[in-house]
Structures are given as structure tokens and as C-alpha cells.
Amino acid sequence: MSHPIVQVEPLTTARALRGPFDYVRPHGTDVGSLLEVPFGRQRLTAVVTGLAEESEHRLVTPLRVLPDALPADLVDLGLWLAREYASTPARALSLLLPPRGAREKVQLWAQRTEDGEAAIADEAHLRSTALRLTAKQGALLQALPRFAGADLGSLRRLEARGLVEIGPRGRRRAPQHTAIGTRRAQPRLTSDQQAALNEVLAAGRSRDPERLLLHGVTGSGKTEVYLRAAAETLERGRGVLILVPEIGLTPQMIDRFAARFGETVAVLHSKLGAGERYDEWRRLRSGQARVCVGPRSAVFAPIDHLGLVVVDEEHDGSYKNEGDPRYDARLVAEKRAAQHGAVLLVGSATPRPESIHALRRIRLPRRVDGAPLPPVEIIDLKEAPGAVHPRTHEALVDSRKAIVLLNRRGWSNFLTCRSCGRVWECPHCDVALILHRDQGAVACHHCGHRERVPSACPDCGSVSIARHGAGTERLEHELASLGRPVLRLDADIRDASAVLSAFERAETAILVGTQVVAKGHDFPDVDLGVVLDADATLRFPDFRAEERTFALVTQLAGRAGRGGAGRVLVQTIDPTASAIAHAARHDSDGFLAEELERRRFLRYPPFSTLIRIVCSSEAAGATHLAATEIQARLPTSLGPAPLFRLRDKERSQVVLKAGERRSAIDQVDAAVREVSAAKAHKGVAFSVDVDPQ
């Protein structure tokens, strides 16, 4: 056998361990094969990443070959992912595997033989005494093919007569919401949509497909452009990948695509059961499904011959992964498109400055129904402090359906003792506990720690406890006094789709929630949008604060007035803030030009690359020492700087701002490897975040 050696990456979390490692090549294996290998005293799953003719080591044979090999392009993607995000090949490749422990569900399947087909073709023969079938057996024969199930005994008797064949066949565990797509007539494209579609299709037919930005106002019909481009891509025999920012938005997009393309649509996301994810993964891997819809992790769907990669709502921060490797699904999508010679199409009403700078822009400047964007009124909270301004309260009374955004969940931001000043804080993180009155608890939004709502101060015994600030839970309670249904949507709500469905069905209602209420929902009868505390995001110490504020206000404004007249109220303590003023004018171009100029001057992305290294440890002082050593190896970096304690661990960070991305990533990777391998830092965990959000 040519290339008798396999080079593998054992799937271990150890950062200091660097492969690949050589083993004897089992028969039939190739790049992407999954093996179980002896590794020291362990038995580990490993991915074949290469083949070789010879090795300088004495080789052992893998223990067994595992099912469900990865396609070679995903192996290449995993190795690129490790390099691009200063992670390890093992951690990156682990993201690409089908669900561990899941297997194909096999059931007995019955279908007619040639004699069975002949029998049902002649109804008289079917009912004749010569065939000797009971009425039940005749009906069962006509109903085939089907899974045997409870009818196995009757089917066995038909099998004995030579009328039926029974054998094992895999049965798909279909995600429940994939059945909601019902076919409907395609809408007529507007002239703007047709022009945009023509550009996307032209890019797909070129030898060097482009990276495109579909910059369309809310309600301009971006999804229909995706659908038409996907149809043409499928006709050319290529696959389609559609990314959405939130699991809550996935069923809506699946509905649209399943209605258009039926069973060729698969879905991948973390809320599916292991069996459902496995079956969807296999359908994509085998080519039975050619379209995949899902949030961030769906970017690793095993689709062969990709022709179109879509990133919807590309401005959304949820495309950034929080675990190691801390990948950005938008950049991974771009890499996958480049691997396959596919068109990359990212869409948003509020695109990132990075996308404006890097991609060719296609515009959809008008809503499909011809309605104007709703007028936006800025309300100065200095005139009348409080959670809900009187003018906002009046507008809510007059509205039919309203969406109210407050980007804080819970009842109150924190609790204090009026007598001694005690603040209730998380014992594991240096942050205040949030009051969730409905749950009778105060909770940490970082580690999940929970306590019962205190009845008295444990320090001084006082029962005078003050509640500060307001979140969505309290707002929901207060707006109920308006005498109409108030629905809440935030991270504490388990069934987001049920809330959205109830809001859609209601004649009149108020939807209260965090930023998720501004994401991609299409309710034609919403006549009022409200943003409370609009400049809260501006107070974050982050160079993206202006971008996030502009996007949040603009996206929420886009939910109003889709089916007729609508308006938007934006409450703020700083009416002159540039991001809010631009959003009130629906001036995306003005904001982006100003923001890009500011970033160019300050050398922020897209004019540089930021890399953040965080050291964490339960040992006091250990993180500062480790971060100091890393900073010494990266002389142009900033730090070390302390971060708040998280999950009982102290943390320190170092930040590098670099002009040349590849060399900066390599330098950081080398520095972290050297420091993490030192015995002095054995108890310190290291995290590298390229392009931190």
C-alpha cells in the first residue's frame, strides 16, 4: 500500500502537546479517517491529517477504525482554524466531528416485491380467493413502503408469501421544526432585488467568485435574494450554507428554505438532540441534503462542492465563539467559500465597518412594500428621569403592537442594605448578583451562581434592602398595568419560539426583551418600537461601542412600520451621541464613514489586528506573573492588566495591537506555548482570543 503511515492528531485538550504523530496505516483509511489509537496509557480518538512514506519512529498500529470520516476539506479547515486562532489542532478538529456516541437509528423497513407490485396492480386479483389475503393484509400491502413497527407479524406473513421484502434501513430523527415549511408562491422581486440577485448570480458563474456584502435596509427582502441565489446554486449541482446569528432565528429561516427546497434542507444547532444532529450531519455528508441552515457552529457542516455561503445579519456578535478556539464564524465562512470557489454573501442593514472596508457592496435601499422607514424620535431622559418617559408611556397606550428593548434582564441590577451599605455579590466572581423576582433568587450572569432573595442583611440584620435599576422582568411587570398582553423574550425564557408565535398571533400586545427582540423578526403589524437606555452600550470600554449602539437602535427601528405606519422612540441621556443621531436619521453611510475614519486614526480593526491573551488561576498572584512573562515576549503589547475574578479564578490579560496579522498570531502562539510549558505556571490556564469581541 502506498503511503503506509498515517499522521494523526489525537483529540486531547493539552496545549503543550503538538502533533502530528505517526502510526501504521490501517487498510482503507485516508485523510479524515477517525481512529482509536493507543497514546501513552490512554486510548484516544484521533483524526488522520496526512499520509507519509516513512517515519523515524517505531510505529504501533491503531486499535480500530471508527465510522464517519471527515471530508478532507474540513481537515484542512481544522488545521487552518488552529493556526488562525492560536489554538491546537486537536481542539479545532474536535469542533468538526459528528456528535460523539451517536449512531444511525436502524429500523425494519418493508417494501413490495415484484409479485407484490403485480398483486396491487390488479384489484380483482388482490381480492381473489387465490391470493388468500385478508382485508387487513391487502390494505397493508397497498400502504407500503413503510417501517414495520407494530405490523411486523402481518408483514412477516406477507413476506412468507413472497409479496414483501423486510430489511434494516436507517430512519432519520428529523428535528421537529423542519416539518413546518409549506410551499407557497414565490413573490415578485422588486427592481432592487432583481439587480442584487443578478450581481450575486454573475459572481457565482465567474471563475474567481467574489466576496459580497448585501447592504439592505430592514424589510428590503434580503432573504428572498438568498433563496433565489440558493436555487440557482443547487441547479448547478453545488451546495449551500446559510448562517443565522441566533438559534431563535433558525426556525424562521428553515421555514423559508424548507418551503422552497423541501427535504434537501438540513439544520444543525446545539439545541438538537445528539441523534438529530448526527442524522442531519450524515445527510449532509452523504449529499442527501444539499442546504444547511443554522447558527455559528453550522459553519462546519460537511457539505461537498459548496457554491454559496450566506452569513445573515453579519453584524451580530454571536458569530464569535467563546470557547477555545475562539473562532469568528464570519471569517470561517469566508475561508470555506475560498476553499470551494464559492460565493460569499454576507447581509445586514447595519454592516460592520470591517465588511464595508473589505467587501464589494450591493445595495437594497428600499423596503419591498415601498413603505418608508419609520420616523425616529429621540427622547432626552434628563427632562424626566425614569425607566419609561411619560411620552413613551403615552405612545405605548396608543399603540397596537409594540416592541420594547431594554438590554438588561432580571428585575433589578443589584441589591444593597440601606443600613450598612452591603452589596450582594457573587462569591465566585467579582460582580453584583442580579435580582430575578419571578424565580425568587439573586443570580450571577457570569457563572450561574444562585441564592434565595435575602429577607435580611447577614452583616447587620437590617430588613431594609434596596433594589437598584430595572431589567426586562421588572419592565414586564410594570407595563402589564396598560391592560394588554405583555410578553418577555430574553435569556431566561426557555421557549423563544413560543413567545414569538404568541406575539405574532395577538391582536394587540407588547413584546419586552433584550437585544434578541431586534434580531431579524418580521411582524408586519408592529407600529411602535422603543429603545430604553439606548446609550447603555456606549458606556462600555470597547472601541466597538459606537458600532453596537448604532446597530441596536437601527435594527430595533427596522421592526416597526413594516405593514403600514410606524414610529420609533429612543430614550437616552445623551441625545447628541453620534451613533444615536445617525441611527435616528437612518444614516448608515454617514455613520460608517465616520466610524472608519475614527478607527483608521486610532489604528483599530480593520486597520490592525487585536489579540487578547487571558491568564487565569485559582492561585493568588499566579496570573499576573504568567501574564508578565507573556508581555515580555511581546514587547509591543499592553499589560498585564487585572480582570475581575470569574468562577473563583483570578485573571490577568495582555493585549496586542498589530499591523501584520499572520506574524502577530505566530508570535502570540509561540509566547503562550513557551510560558504554558514552564513548570512555574503549571496551575495557570491560558486563553488566546484573536479579534476579541
Secondary structure, 3 states (H helix, E strand, C coil): CCCCEEEEEECCCCCCCCCCEEEECCCCCCCCCEEEEEECCEEEEEEEEEEECCCCCCCCCCCEEECCCCCHHHHHHHHHHHHHCCCCHHHHHHCCCCCCCCCCCEEEEEEECHHHHHHHHCHHHHCCCCCCCCHHHHHHHHHCCEECHHHHHHHHHHHHCCCEEEEEEECCCCCHHHHCCCCCCCCCCCHHHHHHHHHHHHHHHCCCCCEEEEEECCCCCHHHHHHHHHHHHHHCCCEEEEECCCHHHHHHHHHHHHHHHHHHEEECCCCCCHHHHHHHHHHHHHCCCCEEEECHHHHHCCCCCEEEEEEECCCCHHHECCCCCCCEHHHHHHHHHHHHCCEEEEEECCCCHHHHHHCEEEEECCCCCCCCCCCEEEEECCCCCCCCCHHHHHHHHHCCEEEEECCCCCCECEEEECCCCCECECCCCCCECEEEHHHCEEECCCCCCEEECCCCCCCCCCCCEEEECCCHHHHHHHHHHHCCCEEEECCCCCCHHHHHHHHHHCCCEEEEECHHHHCCCCCCCCCEEEECCHHHHHHCCCCCHHHHHHHHHHHHHCCCCCCCCCEEEEEECCCCCHHHHHHHCCCHHHHHHHHHHHHHHHCCCCCCEEEEEEEEECCCCHHHHHHHHHHHHCCCCEEEEEEEEECCEEEEEEEEEECCHHHHHHHHHHHHHHHHHCHHHCCCEEEEEECCC
